[in-house]
Amino acid sequence: MSNPYPISLRCVPAPFVEQASENVLTLNKPDGSTGITVEVSRWPFMALRQPTTLHACGQTSDGSPIMLRVADAEPLTQQEFEEGWRRTIAWDDLQDLKHNSQLVLVFQAALNDAGCDCPLLFPPLSLKVRVPFEDLTTFSEAEEAPWNGWKKGPAALDPRDLLVTKYGDIYVLDNHTYTNASAGIILEKNFVNLEAGTRYEFGLEVRRTNTSSSVPSLSLAAGTQHVTEAKGFPAMTWESLEGTFTADSSQCTLAIISHTASGSGNDYAISKIWVKSV
């Protein structure tokens, strides 16, 4: 058996992914965009019909290893010979990758014309996978608290306050504010899967539901951080209330806070609540 000997890979390029930034690949949803494009610049000893192979090796969300066979000994074309080699991996094929795992792209070409029948392994590209965080709460008919983990706060404890009702084609969470004890936290949810140092957007869609007396005023908080200032909602139109915060640990309680302590008027509806990484 022959002894192993080193082969320098300085003469051949590593794969390149334009959609990655500083070797971090943030996954997008497959909502019309194609996916990621893996490119390999022209290399020495390129030859037409040279067999080329690309494998993508990673880890799924449950920790299982996975390998995507993107190209399997596919002959180099005239266009690739002139412009460089590229293949696309669809976002659909990447959706189950584990957050903070590594996606390793392994490219090789058989350099037959150079007197070598075995494929030459190019320098691999290792990308850190970032799975965007998104928690979206909507409402459905006859749904009771908690709503996707959102629980009633001290300012919405009257059983007549928060009720799911239908507005047109959607269901919303109505706050009828039956008492004057309606200032303070109306909804709160404890998140345990945030990432320290990551910035998140926290927001909701809200509208006033009558024009009687007191105007609703709401703000958002993340633990002790003020995500938004108090904002009044005098008009009966849907508006967004949103802001950002930076998580200082994996666990944080988010809250929707009322600043109007009146049971006269002060009625409003929430159509959705979202928390997502930015």
MOPE-V657040 format. One record per pair of residues at least 6 apart in sequence whose C-alpha atoms are under 8 Angstrom apart, sorted by the first residue. I is the first residue (numbers start at 1). GAP is how many residues later the second one is. D is the distance in whole Angstrom. If there is no record, write none. Layout:
BEGIN
i:gap:d
I:GAP:D
I:GAP:D
END
This chain:
BEGIN
i:gap:d
9:113:7
9:114:7
11:32:7
11:33:7
12:31:5
12:32:7
12:110:6
12:111:8
13:27:7
13:28:6
13:29:8
13:30:7
13:109:7
13:110:7
14:26:7
14:93:8
14:108:6
14:109:5
14:110:6
14:111:6
15:23:6
15:24:6
15:25:5
15:26:8
15:90:7
15:91:8
15:92:7
15:108:8
15:109:7
15:110:6
16:22:6
16:23:5
16:24:6
16:109:7
17:19:7
17:20:6
17:21:5
17:22:6
18:18:7
18:19:7
18:20:8
19:6:7
19:17:6
19:18:7
20:6:7
20:107:8
23:103:7
23:104:5
23:105:6
24:103:5
24:104:5
24:105:6
24:106:7
25:102:6
25:103:6
25:104:5
25:105:6
26:103:6
26:104:5
26:105:6
26:106:7
27:64:7
27:67:7
27:68:7
27:102:7
27:103:6
27:104:5
27:105:7
28:63:7
28:104:8
29:62:7
29:63:8
29:66:7
30:60:8
30:61:5
30:62:6
33:58:8
34:54:8
34:55:8
34:56:6
34:57:7
35:53:6
35:54:6
35:55:4
35:56:5
35:57:8
36:52:6
36:53:5
36:54:7
36:55:7
37:49:7
37:50:6
37:51:4
37:52:6
38:48:5
38:49:5
38:50:6
38:51:8
39:45:7
39:46:6
39:47:4
39:48:7
40:44:6
40:45:5
40:46:6
41:42:8
41:43:5
41:44:6
42:39:7
42:40:8
42:41:7
42:42:5
42:43:7
45:66:7
45:68:7
45:69:7
46:35:7
46:65:8
47:29:7
47:34:7
47:64:8
47:66:7
48:27:7
48:28:5
48:29:6
48:30:6
48:33:7
49:25:8
49:26:4
49:27:4
49:28:6
50:24:8
50:25:5
50:26:5
50:59:7
50:60:6
50:61:7
50:62:7
51:22:4
51:23:5
51:24:4
51:25:6
51:58:6
51:59:5
52:19:7
52:20:7
52:21:5
52:22:5
52:23:6
52:24:7
52:55:7
52:56:6
52:57:4
52:58:7
53:17:7
53:18:5
53:19:5
53:20:5
53:21:7
53:54:6
53:55:5
53:56:6
54:15:6
54:16:5
54:17:5
54:18:7
54:51:7
54:52:6
54:53:4
54:54:7
55:12:7
55:13:6
55:14:5
55:15:6
55:16:7
55:50:6
55:51:5
55:52:7
56:11:6
56:12:5
56:13:7
56:14:7
56:47:7
56:48:6
56:49:5
56:50:6
57:8:7
57:9:6
57:10:4
57:11:6
57:46:6
57:47:5
57:48:6
57:49:8
58:7:6
58:8:5
58:9:6
58:39:7
58:43:7
58:44:6
58:45:5
58:46:6
59:6:5
59:7:6
59:38:6
59:39:6
59:42:6
59:43:7
59:44:7
60:6:7
60:36:5
60:37:4
60:38:5
61:35:6
61:36:5
61:37:4
61:38:7
62:36:7
63:35:7
70:17:7
70:19:7
71:16:8
73:36:8
76:9:8
80:6:8
97:32:7
97:34:8
98:31:7
98:33:7
99:30:6
99:31:5
99:32:5
100:28:6
100:29:5
100:30:6
100:31:8
101:27:6
101:28:5
101:29:8
102:24:6
102:25:5
102:26:5
102:27:6
103:23:6
103:24:5
103:25:6
103:26:7
104:20:7
104:21:6
104:22:4
104:23:6
105:19:6
105:20:5
105:21:6
106:15:7
106:16:7
106:17:7
106:18:5
106:19:7
107:14:6
107:15:6
107:16:8
107:17:7
108:11:6
108:12:5
108:13:4
108:14:6
109:10:5
109:11:5
109:12:7
109:13:8
110:6:7
110:7:6
110:8:6
110:9:4
110:10:6
111:6:6
111:7:7
111:8:6
111:9:7
112:6:8
132:144:7
132:145:6
132:146:8
133:142:8
133:143:5
133:144:5
134:140:7
134:141:6
134:142:4
134:143:7
135:139:6
135:140:5
135:141:6
136:136:7
136:137:6
136:138:4
136:139:7
137:10:7
137:11:6
137:135:5
137:136:5
137:137:6
138:33:8
138:34:7
138:133:6
138:134:5
138:135:7
139:8:7
139:25:7
139:32:5
139:33:6
139:34:7
139:132:7
139:133:7
140:24:7
140:31:6
140:32:8
141:23:7
141:24:7
141:25:8
141:30:7
142:22:6
142:23:8
143:21:6
144:19:8
144:20:7
145:6:6
145:7:7
146:6:7
149:40:6
149:41:8
150:37:6
150:38:5
150:39:5
151:36:5
151:37:5
151:38:6
152:34:6
152:35:5
152:36:7
153:31:8
153:32:5
153:33:4
153:34:5
153:35:6
154:30:7
154:31:6
154:32:6
155:26:6
155:27:5
155:28:6
155:29:5
155:30:5
155:31:5
155:103:8
156:6:7
156:19:8
156:21:7
156:25:8
156:26:6
156:29:8
156:30:5
156:31:8
158:20:7
158:21:8
160:16:7
160:17:8
160:18:7
161:13:7
161:14:5
161:15:5
161:16:5
161:17:6
162:11:6
162:12:5
162:13:5
162:14:7
162:15:8
163:10:6
163:11:5
163:12:7
164:7:7
164:8:6
164:9:5
164:10:6
165:6:6
165:7:6
165:8:6
165:9:7
166:6:6
170:101:8
171:100:7
172:97:6
172:98:6
172:99:5
172:100:8
173:96:5
173:97:5
173:98:6
174:93:8
174:94:6
174:95:4
174:96:7
175:92:6
175:93:6
175:94:6
176:90:8
176:91:5
176:92:7
177:85:7
177:86:5
177:87:8
177:88:8
177:89:7
177:90:6
178:85:5
178:86:8
179:83:7
179:84:4
180:81:5
180:82:4
180:83:5
180:84:8
181:80:6
181:81:7
181:82:8
182:76:7
182:77:8
182:78:7
182:79:5
182:80:6
182:81:7
183:74:7
183:75:5
183:76:5
183:77:5
183:78:4
183:79:8
184:73:5
184:74:5
184:75:6
185:70:6
185:71:6
185:72:4
185:73:6
186:69:8
186:70:6
186:71:6
186:72:7
187:68:6
187:69:5
187:70:7
188:65:7
188:66:6
188:67:4
188:68:6
189:64:6
189:65:5
189:66:7
190:61:7
190:62:6
190:63:4
190:64:6
191:59:8
191:60:5
191:61:5
191:62:6
191:63:8
192:58:5
192:59:4
192:60:7
193:57:5
193:58:6
194:53:7
194:55:7
194:56:4
194:57:6
194:58:8
195:52:6
195:53:8
195:54:6
195:55:5
196:50:8
196:51:5
196:52:5
196:53:4
196:54:6
197:49:6
197:50:6
197:51:6
197:52:8
198:48:6
198:49:6
198:79:7
198:80:8
199:45:7
199:46:6
199:47:4
199:48:6
199:78:6
199:79:6
200:44:5
200:45:5
200:46:6
200:47:7
200:75:7
200:76:5
200:77:4
200:78:5
201:41:7
201:42:6
201:43:4
201:44:7
201:73:8
201:74:6
201:75:5
201:76:6
201:77:6
202:18:8
202:25:8
202:40:6
202:41:6
202:42:6
202:43:8
202:71:8
202:72:6
202:73:5
202:74:7
203:17:8
203:37:7
203:38:5
203:39:4
203:40:6
203:70:6
203:71:5
203:72:7
204:36:6
204:37:5
204:38:6
204:66:7
204:67:7
204:68:6
204:69:4
204:70:6
205:33:6
205:34:6
205:35:5
205:36:6
205:65:6
205:66:6
205:67:6
205:68:7
206:32:5
206:33:5
206:34:6
206:35:7
206:62:7
206:63:6
206:64:4
206:65:6
206:66:8
207:26:7
207:28:7
207:29:6
207:30:5
207:31:5
207:32:6
207:61:6
207:62:6
207:63:7
208:7:8
208:8:7
208:25:6
208:26:7
208:27:6
208:28:5
208:29:7
208:30:8
208:58:8
208:59:6
208:60:4
208:61:6
209:27:6
209:58:6
209:59:5
209:60:7
210:26:7
210:55:7
210:56:8
210:57:6
210:58:8
211:23:8
211:24:8
211:25:8
211:54:7
212:52:7
212:53:5
212:54:8
213:51:6
213:52:5
213:53:7
214:46:7
214:48:7
214:50:6
214:51:5
214:52:5
215:17:7
215:18:6
215:19:6
215:45:7
215:50:7
215:51:5
215:52:8
216:16:6
216:17:6
216:18:7
216:42:7
216:43:7
216:44:6
216:50:5
216:51:7
216:52:7
217:13:6
217:14:5
217:15:4
217:16:6
217:41:6
217:42:5
217:43:6
218:12:5
218:13:5
218:14:7
218:38:7
218:39:5
218:40:5
218:41:6
219:8:8
219:9:5
219:10:6
219:11:4
219:12:6
219:22:8
219:37:6
219:38:5
219:39:7
219:40:8
220:6:6
220:7:5
220:8:5
220:9:7
220:10:8
220:22:8
220:23:8
220:34:8
220:35:6
220:36:5
220:37:6
221:6:5
221:7:7
221:33:6
221:34:5
221:35:7
221:36:8
222:23:7
222:30:7
222:31:6
222:32:4
222:33:6
223:29:6
223:30:5
223:31:6
223:32:8
225:20:7
227:15:8
227:16:5
227:17:6
227:18:6
228:13:8
228:14:7
228:15:6
230:29:7
231:10:8
260:6:7
END
